Amino acid sequence: MVMADLLLAEQVTHMRSAQTDGDLVISAAELHWLNTIFSEGNPPSLSRVLQKMNALVEFASAAIMAGPEGEMVACQASVGLSLREVREWEEWLNGSGRDMWETAEKPRSLLGEDGVSGSGTAARGASLLVPLRGRNGTLGVLLLNGAPKASFSRRDTHIAELLAGQIGLRIENQSIDEREGRRSSRIEDLLGRANIPYFVLATDGTLLRVNRAFRALIGSSGGKEAVLPNFYTGVIHPAEEGPRLRHLIEHSDLVDQMELQVRRADGAVVPVVMGSQAVRNPEGRILGHEVILTDVTSKRLAAEQIVRNQAMASVGQMTYNIAHDFNNLTTGIMGCASMMLSRLEPDHPLTEDLQAVVSASVKASDLAGHLLAYSRGECRPTKTASVNEIVGETLRVIRNLFDERVEIRWTPFAGLYEIRGDATRIQQAVMNICLNARDAMTSGGRLTLESENAVLDGDAARRFGVEPGEYALLRITDTGIGMDPETLKRIFEPYFTTKGDKNGNGLGLAITLEAVRMHRGGIAASSRKGEGTTFEMVFPARKQPADAVPAPAPAADPRLPCGRETVLFVDDEEVIRRMGKRMLEKFGYRVLMAGDGEEAVQLAGDPNERIDLMIVDKVMPRLDGSETLKRIREIRPAIKALLTSGYGLSDPEAPGRDGFLGFLPKPFMMEQMLQLIRTSLDGPVERMRA
């Protein structure tokens, strides 16, 4: 069937070319009519061919007599002949008339007045016998019987000859298809039903025998009757790739795993991989290709997602390392400020300033902790939080990022419910929505933020995807360009953005949704094109008792614990080693310092050196904290140790399993370190875990 389609396409091309060269004696309209005969059906009915042919050539009756591969000819289709007349013609053509058409190069006319021996058709007018040619010889004859006393013109003969050529190819290919019928029909049926785009492509780009999956791929509507575009000029994207692909198709037997893009009817571009096999005519010339396309959109998106994930992982690792270094610097600042405070009287003029330094260091440490938790995908411990305070702080941070033409209105509800949560995550969620609103108001507008208490019943709770109950609600409304319903449905999808590749990564609202859900809250959005957008976030109201008020920054306290033991302080940061040494020596301790684990092991190996406690950093070059303790325990099995780190702990039980008595997070306050050291030194040795 594929061969028949391609040979027919080739024949039509030759007919058009001959018309252009002026070799035909028929008009353009008649040539078009001939083309329509063979464009109907798949394949066209031979009876239908004869019926339509009668519109161009006047005849009284006609028949197609054929017997492929030298068999006896039989009637394949007839018009205007009785069964008896059909049998008479079959008998005559298989007998005395066989040589007349088998050896004829051109159509042969038979005159009725002379009679045709044995045909039973004498005195019927002229008959025209046109050989039906196949690739290996004559298959049969196209028989036209004229009206009494009528004859066939040169034009009639030419039309009959053209049609006979088409009919011969059809009959021969039908025979070929019948031999391969069961196998090919099963394959074609499978390809027709499979979700794999398949089609037969003629060399000029005409699409033949396409399946449903291909029509779906290019977005062709109208079913089988829809006119298909030329593959090279109407499907391939960009169009400049069409000639290159056509040259490849015309000169290749096989195209394997070729990446290209096709353009859908709606303008969307789809990446595909093409594989094809050439179909050749008997002379070996390529007629076209059978083609299978594979839509690789999902694979490409998956590959891009992997690249994004790797980039995000790299950013996370970088954030993790920066937060660690930041914590180390903050440890030095906080430690030095604490030391200075310990030397001053409470009413000293510098006391208040140093307490501000310590307070700022605590906030900086908290920020570093959020960065560490976020880079590891963890949630910070929740505390009582005020949505009003979070919004107010957010607006102070981002107000300068807005165009002067944007008016910002903030209306906090005075008695707003408190919530429990991570203030930094909520602030990030609010900031993302506000920045999206800014981008939607490029010509100015108004950003309105309002808070209120809300009691959500069943329907309202379902809108936010939460349980019914009491919530703190934050509403953020802008007067920007708004969104259509389709865009609104996708705004929380990761990597979905309407800002283009250079202006957004599509993560802002996805992170916002994650932050809200992390607090067992909900978010809902409403928008109309040209009428702005409203986001509403709800957070469960706090039901637990209020958190304890944090203690103020410490002043000098003469009751801080002291000691006279020897402490080995191991850290690769010099500023932290020096600060720790000064802090401990002030309270009576003798301090040994080591810049890394190897140096600590060497100091511990001196039998004349007394070491009562070791404070060791978790991450150091050469030997980390756990490995350092393991090596020193081989020398001093009873040594006590504390672990310290600016990275924080993902597993609070890990230090104990590694043999440490406790964990000292950086940055640490002076009294915090002194209390933990004293507790560890005074505790029994059997508390330690190897």
N, C-alpha and C positions, 0 to 999 in steps of 0.2 A: 504494500500500500504506500509506503514511504517512497519507493522508487517510482511508482505511478504518479504520485503528486509532483515529484521533482521533474520527471520527464515531461509531464504536461506543462509545468511552468516553463521548461526550456523551449517546448514547441511554441507556446504563446509568445515567448520572447522573440523567436525566429520569425513568426508571422508579423509581429510589430516591426521588426527590423526590415523585412522584405517590403512592407508597406512604405516605410520611410525611403527605401531605395527605389521605389516606383516599379517593382516587379509584379505587383498584383493587379488583376483586372477587376477587383471588387473595391467598393468604396470603404471609407473609414468607418461609416456607420454599420456596414455589413460585417466588417472585420470585428467590430465590437460585439455585434450580435453573435458571431461565431464564438467569441471568447465567453459570452454569457452562457452558451450552451454547456460548456465544460466547467463552468464555475458553479453550476447548480449541483447539489448533492455531493456525496462522497462515497463511491464514484457516481457520476451521473448515470441515470438509467438509460440504457441503449434505446429503449422505446421512446423515452423523452427526447433523446437526440434526434430520432427520426421525425418526431412530431414538430420539433422546433425547426428542423431543417426545411420542412415544407413551407415555412414562411419565407425562405430565400430561394428555394428551387421548387418549381411546380412539378409535381409528379402525381400519378394516379395511385401508385402503390410502391412500397419499398420494403426491403428486407436486408438484414445483416446475416450472412451465412459464413460460418467460421468453424474450423476444426484445427486447433493448435497442434503444432508438431506433427504435421502430415496426416492427421486423423481425417476421417470422412467429415465433410462439412455438414453442419446442421444449422437450422434457423435459430439465431440468438434473439432476434426481435423482428417484428414485422408490422407494417401499417397498410391497410387496404387489401390484404390478401386473405383468401379463405384457406382453411386447413388443407383442402385438396390442392390448391395452387401452390402452397408452401411445399407440399410433398413432391409435386411435379418439378419444381425448381431444384429441390435438394437432389432428386434423382438425376436430373440433367447435368447439374454442376458436378456431381460426383462421377458422372459417366463421360459422355462425349464432349461436354462443355468444359471439362476440367482443364485441358491444355490451353483453352482459349484465355482463361484468366490467370492460371498459374504462371505462365511464361510471359504475360503482358507486362510491359514497363509502364504503359499509360492506360487510362480508361479505354474500354472498348465499347462501341455502340453496336447494337443489334437492331436491324430494321424489321419491323413487324410484317411488312408485306412480303418479305422473303421467307418469313417463317423461321421458327427455331425448332429443329428436329427434336421431337420427344419432349419438348417443354410444355406443350399444351397451351402456349400463349400466343399463337399466331394471330395476326390481324389485330393486335392490341396496341399498336404504335411502337415507337422506338423504346428499346431497353438499354440502360447504361450499366456496364459492369466495371466497377472500380476495385482494383486489387487492394486487399488489406495487408499491408506489409508489416512483418515483424523483424526482429534483429537477425533471425536465422532463415528467413524466407517468407513466402506468401502464406498467410493464415486462412484466407478466405476471400470473400467478395462483398462489396456493398452494391446491392442491386436496386436500381431505380427504373420503374416502368412509367413511361409517359402516357399522356392521353392519346386516343386514336389520331393518327395522321400528324402527331406532334413530334418534335425533335428537341434535343438538348443543345443549348448554346455553349460557346466557349466559357462564358462566365459560369454557367451551371456546372460544367465539367470541372472547372477550377475549384469551385466551392466543394463539390463532391470529393475531389482529390484531397483537399485540406482536411475535410472531416474524416475521410478514410484513414489518413495518417494518424489522426488522434484515436480513432476507434481501434485500429490495429494495435497501437501501444497499450490501450486499455485492456484489450482481450489478452494480449501476451502477458502483461503484468498481473492480470487477474489469475492467469494460470500459474505464474510464479508464486503469487501470494497464496494460492490454494495449496501448493506444495509445501510452503513454509507456514501455511495458514494457522495451524493450531498453535505452533510455538510463537509466531509473531503476534497473533491476536491476543494470546495470553499476556505477552510482554506489553503490548500497547494498551491492553485493558488495565494492567497493573500500573503502568505509567500514567494512564488517564485518571486513575482513581487515587494514586499516591500523592502525598503532600510534597512532591518534588517537582519544581517547575521544569517542564519538558516541552520541546517543540522541534519541528523540522524547519530548517532555515535554507531557503534558496540562495544562490550566489548573489542575487541582486538585493538581498535583504528582506525579501518577502517572507512573512511568517506563515508557515503551513502546519496544520495538525497540532495545534497547541492544546495543552490540557488545562484543567481548572486551576491548578496550582500556579501556572504561569500567568493566567489572567489575573489571579488574585495578587500575584507579586507586582505586576505593573499597574494594578488598580483599574483594569478594564471593566467597564460596566456594560450592561446590555446583553450579557450571556453570549451564546455562540454566534448570534447574528451581528454582534458589534464589529465594526471595522477596526482591524488591528493596524498599528503604525508600522512603518518600515523599521526593522531592527537597528540598522546602522544610523539612520537619521532621526528616528523618533523614540528610541529606547535607550541606546548607549549614551552615557553622560561622562564627560562632556561630549558634545557632538563632534568635536575635532578628533576624537578617538575612533569614530566610525570608519573612516577610510583605512586606517592602520589595521583595524580588526578585519575589515573586508579583505584586504590583501593577504592577511594571515590565513583566513578561512579558505580563500581561493587556491592557496598553495600548500595546504597542510592536510595530511590524512588524519592527524590526531591533534587535538588541543587539550592539554591536561593541566588542571589546577591553575588556570589563568585568572588573576584577580582583576575585576573591573567593576564599574558602577552602572546601575540602570536607573532611569528616571521614571517615577510613577506618574500616573495621570494627574495626581494632585500636586505635582512638582517636587515631592520628596525624593531624595536620592538614597538608593539602597545598595550597600556593598554586597557583591556576589562573587562566587568562584565558578568559573565556567569550564565544563568538560564537553568535548564533542568528538564525533567520529564522522569521517567523510562518507558520502554516498556517491558512487561513480557510475557513469553510463557504460554501455558495453565496450565503447572505444577507450575507456579508462579516464575520461575527463570528469573532473569533479562537478557534480550537479548541485551539491549543497551539503549540509551537515545535519546530523541528529544531535541535538544539544540538550544538556542537563545543566541547570543552574542551582547553586546552593547559596541560600541567603545566610550570610555570615555576620549579620547585624549583632546577634546575641553574643557571638564569639568575640567580635571586636569590642563590644561594650564590656565583656568580661575581662578582656585584656587591658582595656583602659582602666577598669576598676582595680585590677591588680596593680597597675602603675600608680594609681591614686593611693591605694592602700600602702604601697611601699613608700610613697612620698610622705604620707601621713605618719607612717611608722618612723621615718627618718626625722620628721619634725618632732614627733613625740620623744624620741631619744635625745635630740638636741635640747628640747625643753627640759627633759629630765636632768641632763648634765648641767644646764645653766642654773636650774633651781638648786642643785647641789652646791655649785660654786657660790651662788648667791647666799645660801644658808651659811656657808663657811665664813664669808665676809661679815654677815650679820652677827655671827657668833663672836667675832673679834670686836665689833662695835659694841654689842650688848655687854660683853664681858668687861671691856675697858670702862664703859659707863657705870657698870655695877661696882667695879673696884673704886672708882672715884666717889660714888655715892656712899660707899662704906666708910670713907675717910672724912665725910662732911657731916656737920651737925644738921638736924632737920630744918633749922631756920637759916641756913647758909644761903646767900643770894644765888649760888649756882645749883642748888638742890633741885629747884623746879625745872631748870633747863635740862639737867641730866635725867630727871624723871621723864621729860618729854622725849629725850633721845631713846631711853629704854622702851617707852610706849610705842614710838615709831618703829623700833626694831622688832617689837612683838608683832605689829601689824605686817611688817615686811616678811617676817618669818611665816606668818599665816598665809600670806600671798604665795610664798615659795611652796608651802605645803599644798595649796590648791593646785599649783602647777605640777607638782610631783604626783598628786592623786589623779589629775586629769590625764597626764601623759601615760599613766598606768591603767586608765579607764576605771578608777576607783571613785567612790563617793566619800567625801569628808564626813566626819561625825556631825550629826545634825544638832543645831542649837536653836533656841528661841529666836525668831527673826521678825522684823516688822517690814511688811511690804512697802509701807509708806517711806520708811528710811532707805530702803534699797532703791526705790525709784528716785528719791531725792538725790542720793549719792550718784546714781547713774546719770541723771540730767546734768549734774555739776561736771561730770567727766566729759560728756559728749556735746554739751551745748555749743561749744566753739566749732564743732564739726558741721553745723547746720548753716545754710544760707541765711543771710539777714532778712530775706523776704519770707522766711518760714517763722510763723508765730507759734510758740510753744506754750500751751496752757496745762498746768498741773493742779488738779483739784483733789487733794487727799481727804479721805473720810476720817473724821476726828476719832471715832471709836472703833477703828478697824480691828478685826480679830487678829491676834498674833498667830504665827504659824511656826512649825518646826522645819528647819531645812538648812541647806547650804547657801548662805547669802551670796557667795561668789557665783554659783551656778545660776541662781535666779537673776542676778544682775546681768549676767551674760545673755540670758533669754530676753530680758527687757531691752538690752542694748541692741540685739540683733533685729528685733521688730522695729525699734526706732530708726535704725540705720536703713532698713528696707523702706520705711516710710519716707525718709529723706530722699532716697533715690527715686521715689515715685512722685516727688514734688520738685522737679527741676526748675519750674517757673515760680516757685513760691507756693505758700498755702498755710495750713494750720494743722499742728499736731496737738491732739488733746489726750491727756492722760487722766483717768478718774479711777478712784478706788471706792469700794463699798462692801458692806457685809451682804452675803447672799445665802439664802436657805433654798437649796435645790430640791425640788420634788422629783418624781420619777421621770417625767418628760424632759425637764431641764437638765437633770443629771445625765440622761442618755445623750443629750446634745454634746456634752463635754466628755462623755465616756467615763464617768465616775459614779460612785455610789451616792445616793441621796444623803443630804446632811448640810451642815453649816460650813461655809467656805469664805475665805477672803478673795474678793474678785478685783481684778485689775483690767480696765478697758483702755485700749490704745486705738485712737481713730485718726486717720489722716485724710486730707482732701486731694490725694494724688490721682493718678490716671486710672486706678482701679484695675479689676481683672475680669475676664470673661469666665463663664462657668467651667470650661474645660481646664483653664489655667488654675482656677481656684481648687479644683480637685487634686492637683499635683504639687501644690506648693510645699508640702512637707516631705516630698520624695528626695532622698539624698541625690545630689548632683543635678537636680532639676533647676534650671535658671532661665530667666527671660532676659538676662543682662548681657549675654554674649560671653565668649570665652575669656575676654580680657577684663571684664567688669564684675565677674562673680564666679564662684565655684559651686553654687547650689547647696552649700552645707549649712548656711545660717539658720534657716527655719527648721531643718532636720535636727540640728543641735538644740534649738529652742524646744522642740517637741520632746526630745529626750530628757532635757532638764526638767520640764514640767512633769512628765510622767514619773521621773525619778522621785518626785515629791508626792506621788499619788494624786497629782492634780490633773487638770484637763485644759485643753485649749480649743477654741472654736474661732473660725474666721468667716466673715461675710464681706462681699464686695460686689460692685457693679462697674462695668466699663464706664470710665469717665466720671464716676461718682465717689471715688475714694474707697478705703478699706478699713474694716474694724477687726481687731483681734481682742479676744477676751480670754483671760487666764484665771483659773480658780485654783486655790490651794486650801487643803483641809485646815480648819481652825484648830489651834492648839488646845488639847484637852488636859495635858499633863501640868503639874505645878511649874511655876516659873523657875527658870534656871538661876543658879546662884550668881550674884553680881561679882564680876571678876575683881580680884584684889588689886589695889593700886600698885604702881611701881614701888619697889622696896627702897627704904632708906637704910642707913647703916644700922645694923642690929647686933648689939654686943652679945646676944644669946645664940648667935650662929655657932654650930658645932665646930670644934677645933680638934686637932690631933697631932701626934708626933711620929706617926708611921711614915714609911717610905713608899711613895707612889711613883710608878713608871708610867709616864704620859707619852703615848705613841700616836703621832699624827703627822701626815706629810705636809700640812700647812704650817709654816713657821709662825705666823701671827697667832694661830690657835695654840700652838705649843707654848709660846711665850706668855700669852694671856693666862693659860691654865697654870703654868709654873708660878706666876706672880700671885694668882688668886689663892692657890693652895699654900704657898709659903707664908702668905699673910696670916693664915689661920693655923700655922704651926707645923705643917707637913714638910717633909723632905722630899724633893722632887727630882727624878731622873727623866731625861727626855730622849726620845728616839724618833728619827725622821721617817722610818718605815719599819716593816716587820723584820727584815734581816738584821737591822741594827738593834732592834729590841731583843732578838734571840741572842745576839752576841753579849748584850748587857746582862741578860738573865743567866748566861753561862759562866759569869764570874762568881766563883764560890765565896768570895770575900764580900760580895755585895748583897745587902739585905733588901728584899722587895716584898712588901706586904700586900699591895694591890696594884693591878694594872688597868689603866684606862686606854683602850685601843680603838682606833677608827675602823669602821667597817670596810671601806674601800681605799686601798693604798696600792702603789706600785710594788711589784715583786711578790709580796705576800699580803693577802687580805687579812682582816681582823680575825676571822675564824681559824685560818691556817696558822697565823702567828700564835694564837693561844694554844693550838694543838702542839706546835713545836716547843713552846716554852713549858707546857705541862710535862713533856718528856724529861725536862730538866728539873722543874719544880712542880711536882704533882699537886701540891696543896695551895698553889697560888690562887688568889681570888682575882676576878676580872669583871670589868664593866665594858659594855660595847657602846660606842657613840657613832652617830652618823648624821649627815645632812640630807640623806636620801629618805629617811623615814623607814617604816617597816610595813611590808605588805602582809607579813605573818608575825603577829605579836609573840607567838610561842617559839620562834626560831632562835633567839638568843639563848633561851634556857636549854634548848636541845644541844646547842653548841658549847655549853658549859659556862655561860656568862650568868652572873647574879642579877643583872638588870641592864636596862637600856637607857642611855642618856641622849635624847634627841638634840641636835643642833638647830638653832642656837640655844644654849642653856643659860639659865639664870644662875647667879653665884650661889644663892641659897639652895636652889634645886640640886646643884652638883654636890655641895657640901653635905646636904642631908642624905643623899644616896650613897656617898662615900662612907659616911659614918655608919649608916645602917649596914652596909656590906662588910665593913671591917669588924663591927661588933657582933655580927651574926655568926652562928656556928659553921664550921667547915663542912659538915655533912649536908648543909643546904645546897651545896654546889652539885650540879649534874654534869657528868662527863660526857 
